[in-house]
Amino acid sequence: MSELSIAKLLIGVIYDFIERDFMEQEVKTEIIGDTPPVLTVEGYIELKRGAEYMLPRRIAYDLARKGIARIKDEEITMEYLSKIVYNEESSKNRIQLYRVQPYLYSLARKTIEDLRKRLESEGRIELYEEYRDILELYSSLISLRLGKIINMLRLPIVPQELLDKMTEEEKMLFSILRTTLKEWEKRIGLERIE
């Protein structure tokens, strides 16, 4: 197995854990239809139409797909992405991250996938423009934050404040890159004493 295959496998396994955690995160969910009892970690619960509940995302998504629930504050909007890109751009020459949602990339990916499905089914030009614009913003966001994370790799000690402002996906990437870099330095005789 090549190093590239091992890296892909490792990232895939770790990302699967992140995705599982993402799907177990509780989200505010409004019930808009009649539902059967729902199994949660507390057991079966009765959900009442018109009420809001904190439900694991996997259950909320299932109920939303069936048209009996609406997830609140879930979609990543153009305005939200624009604000983050603006903030990150304004500090691009400093190692500074702005606090964002813990699973920003998972949420953005879902928002983009949903928009792509709508575009494929409806084919409206406005949707294509929105899709193109959100992809452009998302790409800028990734580029800006990734550049800062790469710069953090060379810091002898990364302040906890910076780690706390990383998304779960960024924490995984940072950990893998930092461990890989330290191991490489050790192998070439540049082991640092910390």
KEZA-955420 format. One record per residue: residue number from 1; x, z, y of N, C-alpha, C, O in turn. Coordinates in steps of 0.05 Angstrom, whole numbers. Atoms other than C-alpha are relative to their C-alpha. Layout:
! KEZA-955420
NODE resi nc1 nc3 nc2 cac1 cac3 cac2 cc1 cc3 cc2 oc1 oc3 oc2
NODE NUM X Z Y X Z Y X Z Y X Z Y
...
This chain:
! KEZA-955420
NODE resi nc1 nc3 nc2 cac1 cac3 cac2 cc1 cc3 cc2 oc1 oc3 oc2
NODE 1 17 0 -24 0 0 0 18 0 25 36 16 27
NODE 2 -16 2 -24 29 -20 67 -6 23 20 -27 36 18
NODE 3 4 -21 -20 37 27 126 -25 -6 17 -39 13 24
NODE 4 24 8 -15 -17 -12 163 -25 8 -15 -44 18 -3
NODE 5 24 -7 16 -66 -2 106 -4 30 -1 -26 39 0
NODE 6 2 -29 0 -50 72 103 -11 10 27 -28 28 27
NODE 7 10 -8 -27 -61 79 178 -29 -7 3 -45 10 13
NODE 8 28 8 -1 -127 41 173 -17 19 -16 -39 28 -8
NODE 9 14 -18 17 -149 85 116 -3 28 12 -24 39 12
NODE 10 -1 -26 -13 -129 149 152 -20 1 24 -36 19 26
NODE 11 18 1 -23 -165 129 216 -29 -2 -9 -47 10 3
NODE 12 27 2 11 -226 108 176 -11 26 -10 -34 33 -4
NODE 13 10 -25 11 -231 174 139 -5 20 23 -25 34 23
NODE 14 3 -19 -23 -220 215 203 -24 -8 17 -40 10 25
NODE 15 23 9 -16 -270 173 241 -27 5 -14 -46 11 0
NODE 16 24 -7 15 -321 183 186 -8 29 4 -31 36 7
NODE 17 5 -28 -5 -314 258 197 -11 4 28 -30 19 33
NODE 18 10 -2 -28 -324 249 272 -29 -10 1 -46 2 14
NODE 19 27 12 1 -385 205 259 -20 20 -12 -42 23 -3
NODE 20 18 -20 12 -414 258 213 -6 23 19 -29 31 22
NODE 21 4 -21 -20 -404 312 266 -18 -10 23 -35 5 32
NODE 22 17 12 -21 -435 265 318 -29 0 -9 -47 7 6
NODE 23 28 2 10 -497 256 274 -12 27 -4 -37 30 -5
NODE 24 10 -27 4 -503 331 263 -3 15 27 -16 36 28
NODE 25 3 -13 -26 -498 348 338 -30 0 8 -44 -20 4
NODE 26 28 -2 -8 -565 372 364 -5 -13 27 11 -11 46
NODE 27 8 14 -24 -600 330 416 -29 7 7 -45 13 -10
NODE 28 28 -6 -10 -662 343 459 -17 -23 -8 -12 -47 -1
NODE 29 18 20 10 -719 306 426 -28 6 6 -38 28 1
NODE 30 28 -3 -7 -789 296 451 -17 -13 -22 -12 -36 -30
NODE 31 17 11 21 -842 287 397 -24 -14 14 -39 -2 30
NODE 32 21 16 -13 -891 231 417 -21 -9 -20 -39 -24 -13
NODE 33 20 7 21 -928 222 351 -2 22 -21 11 42 -19
NODE 34 4 -20 21 -952 259 290 23 -3 -20 31 -25 -28
NODE 35 -23 0 19 -895 279 243 -7 18 -23 -21 38 -21
NODE 36 1 -19 23 -892 309 174 20 22 6 36 20 24
NODE 37 -21 -21 -4 -852 374 168 28 -12 -4 32 -30 -20
NODE 38 -27 10 0 -779 361 180 19 21 -11 18 44 -3
NODE 39 -19 -19 12 -723 392 139 25 2 18 38 -18 24
NODE 40 -24 -6 -16 -668 424 181 15 22 -15 7 31 -36
NODE 41 -16 -22 13 -615 477 165 -16 26 -2 -11 43 -18
NODE 42 18 -24 1 -669 530 180 -22 -3 -21 -37 15 -24
NODE 43 22 6 19 -716 498 128 -18 -20 12 -11 -34 31
NODE 44 19 19 -11 -778 457 140 -12 11 25 -19 35 27
NODE 45 13 -8 -24 -806 459 210 -21 -20 8 -19 -44 3
NODE 46 22 17 -9 -871 433 239 7 -8 29 13 9 46
NODE 47 -5 10 -27 -861 390 301 -27 -8 13 -43 -22 1
NODE 48 25 5 -13 -917 387 351 3 -22 21 23 -23 36
NODE 49 0 22 -19 -934 325 392 1 12 28 -13 31 35
NODE 50 -3 -8 -28 -913 333 465 21 22 4 28 28 27
NODE 51 -20 -21 -3 -862 388 451 28 -12 -2 32 -34 -13
NODE 52 -28 8 2 -787 382 457 15 19 -18 10 44 -18
NODE 53 -15 -16 19 -739 406 404 30 -9 1 36 -31 9
NODE 54 -28 7 4 -664 409 393 3 -6 -30 0 12 -46
NODE 55 -1 8 28 -655 369 329 27 -14 -5 39 -25 14
NODE 56 -24 16 6 -594 341 293 -5 -29 6 -27 -39 1
NODE 57 2 28 -9 -581 271 319 -11 -18 -23 -27 -36 -18
NODE 58 8 17 22 -591 241 249 -31 1 -4 -43 -19 -10
NODE 59 29 -3 2 -662 269 246 -14 -12 24 -34 -26 21
NODE 60 12 12 -25 -677 250 318 0 -30 -2 -20 -43 6
NODE 61 -1 30 2 -654 178 305 -21 -10 -20 -34 -30 -15
NODE 62 19 8 20 -697 174 243 -29 1 11 -44 -18 8
NODE 63 26 -2 -12 -758 199 280 -4 -21 22 -26 -32 25
NODE 64 2 21 -21 -744 152 339 -4 -27 -12 -19 -43 -1
NODE 65 3 26 13 -737 92 292 -29 -3 -9 -39 -26 -10
NODE 66 27 1 10 -806 110 265 -20 0 23 -45 -2 19
NODE 67 18 1 -24 -834 111 337 -15 26 5 -35 26 19
NODE 68 15 -25 -3 -854 185 334 16 20 17 8 43 20
NODE 69 -16 -18 -17 -798 215 377 16 -17 20 21 -41 16
NODE 70 -17 12 -20 -758 199 439 23 19 5 19 43 11
NODE 71 -24 -16 -4 -687 224 447 5 0 30 6 -21 43
NODE 72 -4 -3 -29 -673 251 517 30 -1 6 46 8 -9
NODE 73 -27 0 -11 -609 238 557 20 -11 -21 43 0 -22
NODE 74 -17 10 21 -579 197 500 15 -25 8 39 -29 1
NODE 75 -12 26 -6 -565 128 528 22 2 21 19 17 40
NODE 76 -21 2 -19 -501 113 564 -8 -23 19 -11 -46 11
NODE 77 10 20 -20 -522 77 628 24 -13 14 46 -3 14
NODE 78 -20 14 -16 -485 28 672 10 18 22 33 19 29
NODE 79 -7 -18 -22 -487 80 728 20 21 -10 39 27 4
NODE 80 -18 -21 11 -455 133 684 28 -11 -6 48 1 2
NODE 81 -26 12 5 -400 86 660 14 -7 26 38 -3 28
NODE 82 -12 7 -25 -388 62 731 12 24 14 34 23 24
NODE 83 -10 -25 -12 -380 133 756 26 9 -14 45 17 -1
NODE 84 -24 -9 15 -330 150 700 23 -19 6 46 -10 11
NODE 85 -22 19 -5 -290 86 711 11 4 28 35 3 32
NODE 86 -9 -5 -27 -288 99 786 18 25 1 39 24 13
NODE 87 -16 -25 0 -263 171 775 27 -4 -14 48 5 -4
NODE 88 -25 5 15 -211 149 723 18 -19 16 43 -15 16
NODE 89 -16 19 -16 -188 91 767 13 14 24 36 8 30
NODE 90 -10 -13 -24 -180 136 827 24 19 -6 38 27 12
NODE 91 -22 -18 7 -131 180 788 18 -13 -22 30 1 -37
NODE 92 -14 14 22 -98 126 744 30 5 1 43 1 -20
NODE 93 -29 -6 -1 -28 145 768 7 29 -6 30 37 -4
NODE 94 -4 -28 8 -37 217 748 -10 5 -28 -28 -9 -38
NODE 95 10 -7 27 -45 248 680 -23 20 5 -19 45 5
NODE 96 24 -16 -5 -115 273 694 -24 -15 -12 -28 -38 -8
NODE 97 25 11 12 -179 262 654 -24 14 13 -23 37 20
NODE 98 25 -12 -9 -249 273 678 -17 7 -25 -17 -8 -45
NODE 99 17 -9 22 -297 311 633 -23 -20 -4 -37 -28 15
NODE 100 22 18 8 -345 265 596 -14 12 -24 -6 33 -34
NODE 101 14 -9 23 -393 272 539 19 1 -24 36 -16 -27
NODE 102 -19 -3 22 -358 297 476 1 -23 -20 22 -28 -32
NODE 103 1 23 18 -379 236 435 -6 -25 16 -22 -42 8
NODE 104 5 23 -19 -376 185 492 1 -27 -15 -16 -44 -11
NODE 105 -4 26 13 -350 128 449 -21 -6 -21 -30 -29 -23
NODE 106 21 3 20 -400 139 393 -27 -7 14 -41 -25 6
NODE 107 25 6 -16 -457 140 445 1 -28 13 -18 -42 12
NODE 108 -3 26 -12 -430 79 481 -2 -22 -21 -16 -42 -16
NODE 109 2 20 21 -422 41 416 -29 -4 -8 -38 -27 -11
NODE 110 29 2 7 -495 57 398 -16 -14 22 -32 -31 16
NODE 111 14 13 -23 -519 37 468 5 -30 -1 -13 -46 3
NODE 112 -8 28 1 -481 -29 462 -13 -15 -23 -23 -37 -21
NODE 113 13 12 23 -507 -42 392 -30 -5 4 -40 -26 -2
NODE 114 28 3 -6 -578 -29 414 -6 -23 20 -25 -38 17
NODE 115 3 21 -20 -570 -75 474 5 -28 -13 -9 -47 -6
NODE 116 -5 25 14 -540 -129 429 -24 -9 -17 -31 -32 -17
NODE 117 24 7 17 -600 -125 382 -23 -9 18 -37 -29 11
NODE 118 21 9 -18 -648 -130 441 6 -28 10 -12 -45 12
NODE 119 -8 27 -9 -609 -190 467 -5 -21 -21 -15 -43 -14
NODE 120 5 19 21 -612 -224 400 -29 -6 -5 -37 -29 -11
NODE 121 28 4 6 -686 -213 392 -15 -12 24 -34 -28 21
NODE 122 15 9 -24 -708 -226 465 13 -24 13 0 -41 24
NODE 123 -15 23 -11 -653 -273 489 -2 -4 30 3 -25 40
NODE 124 3 3 -29 -666 -259 563 27 1 14 45 16 5
NODE 125 -25 2 -15 -611 -276 612 8 26 13 31 33 15
NODE 126 -6 -26 -13 -617 -208 647 13 18 -20 31 34 -13
NODE 127 -12 -17 21 -601 -174 581 29 -9 -6 46 8 -10
NODE 128 -28 10 4 -540 -219 571 18 10 22 40 19 17
NODE 129 -16 -10 -23 -515 -200 641 5 30 -2 27 39 3
NODE 130 -3 -29 3 -527 -126 628 20 5 -23 37 23 -20
NODE 131 -18 -3 23 -492 -132 560 29 -6 9 47 9 2
NODE 132 -27 7 -10 -432 -168 592 11 21 18 35 28 16
NODE 133 -10 -20 -20 -427 -118 649 7 27 -13 27 39 -6
NODE 134 -6 -26 13 -431 -57 604 25 -2 -17 40 17 -19
NODE 135 -25 4 16 -378 -86 558 25 0 17 45 12 10
NODE 136 -22 0 -18 -333 -98 617 7 28 10 31 36 11
NODE 137 -4 -28 -9 -342 -27 643 12 17 -23 30 32 -19
NODE 138 -9 -15 23 -332 1 573 29 -6 -6 45 12 -12
NODE 139 -28 9 5 -268 -39 564 19 13 21 40 22 15
NODE 140 -16 -12 -22 -242 -14 632 4 30 -6 26 41 -3
NODE 141 -1 -29 6 -259 58 613 20 6 -23 37 24 -20
NODE 142 -18 -4 23 -222 52 546 29 -4 9 46 12 3
NODE 143 -27 6 -9 -161 21 579 11 22 18 34 30 15
NODE 144 -9 -21 -18 -157 74 634 6 26 -15 27 38 -11
NODE 145 -4 -25 14 -166 134 589 21 -2 -21 37 17 -25
NODE 146 -21 4 20 -122 106 534 28 1 13 46 12 2
NODE 147 -25 -1 -14 -66 95 584 9 28 7 32 36 4
NODE 148 -6 -28 -7 -70 167 606 7 16 -25 25 32 -25
NODE 149 -5 -14 25 -72 192 534 28 -8 -11 43 9 -21
NODE 150 -27 8 9 -10 151 517 21 14 17 42 22 7
NODE 151 -19 -14 -17 25 181 577 3 30 -7 24 42 -4
NODE 152 0 -29 8 7 251 552 18 4 -25 27 26 -30
NODE 153 -15 -3 24 44 237 487 29 10 5 40 24 -12
NODE 154 -27 -7 -6 111 248 521 2 28 13 24 38 17
NODE 155 -1 -27 -11 92 315 552 9 20 -21 -1 19 -44
NODE 156 -8 -19 20 128 372 517 -24 19 -8 -27 26 -31
NODE 157 24 -17 5 65 415 523 -23 -12 16 -21 -17 40
NODE 158 23 11 -13 -3 386 538 -19 23 8 -27 39 -9
NODE 159 17 -22 -9 -45 433 581 -27 -1 -15 -39 -22 -19
NODE 160 26 -2 13 -108 458 546 -22 -13 16 -41 -24 4
NODE 161 21 12 -17 -149 434 605 -2 -30 -5 -25 -41 -5
NODE 162 1 28 6 -130 362 589 -12 -5 -28 -29 -23 -31
NODE 163 11 3 27 -146 370 515 -30 5 0 -45 -8 -14
NODE 164 28 -7 -2 -213 401 533 -16 -23 12 -40 -25 7
NODE 165 14 22 -13 -231 339 574 0 -26 -17 -12 -46 -9
NODE 166 0 23 18 -217 291 516 -26 -1 -16 -38 20 -22
NODE 167 23 2 18 -275 264 475 10 7 -28 34 9 -32
NODE 168 -8 -6 28 -275 280 401 16 -23 -11 35 -19 -26
NODE 169 -15 23 10 -252 209 387 28 -1 12 47 -8 -2
NODE 170 -26 0 -13 -195 215 437 18 22 -12 42 18 -15
NODE 171 -15 -22 13 -173 282 406 12 -10 -26 35 -4 -33
NODE 172 -10 10 25 -168 248 339 23 -20 4 44 -18 -9
NODE 173 -21 19 -6 -128 190 367 25 13 10 47 7 1
NODE 174 -23 -14 -11 -82 236 407 15 14 -22 39 13 -23
NODE 175 -12 -15 22 -69 279 346 16 -18 -19 39 -12 -26
NODE 176 -13 19 18 -52 220 302 25 -12 13 46 -13 1
NODE 177 -23 12 -14 -7 187 354 22 21 5 46 15 1
NODE 178 -20 -21 -5 28 253 372 15 7 -25 40 9 -25
NODE 179 -12 -6 26 41 270 299 18 -23 -9 41 -18 -18
NODE 180 -16 24 8 66 199 285 25 -1 17 47 -6 6
NODE 181 -23 1 -18 112 200 346 20 22 -7 44 17 -7
NODE 182 -18 -23 7 141 269 328 15 -6 -26 39 0 -29
NODE 183 -12 6 25 153 247 257 21 -22 2 43 -21 -10
NODE 184 -18 22 -4 186 183 279 26 10 14 48 3 6
NODE 185 -23 -12 -14 231 221 328 17 16 -19 42 15 -17
NODE 186 -14 -17 19 250 269 273 17 -18 -19 40 -12 -25
NODE 187 -13 18 19 268 211 226 24 -15 13 43 -22 -1
NODE 188 -22 14 -13 313 178 278 20 20 12 38 12 27
NODE 189 -19 -20 -9 348 244 294 -5 11 27 14 21 40
NODE 190 7 -10 -27 312 263 358 -21 22 -2 -40 23 14
NODE 191 19 -22 3 276 325 334 3 19 23 25 28 30
NODE 192 0 -18 -23 257 368 393 -6 28 -9 -22 33 -27
NODE 193 6 -28 4 257 443 394 -21 8 20 -16 5 44
NODE 194 21 -8 -19 193 469 424 -4 30 0 -21 40 14
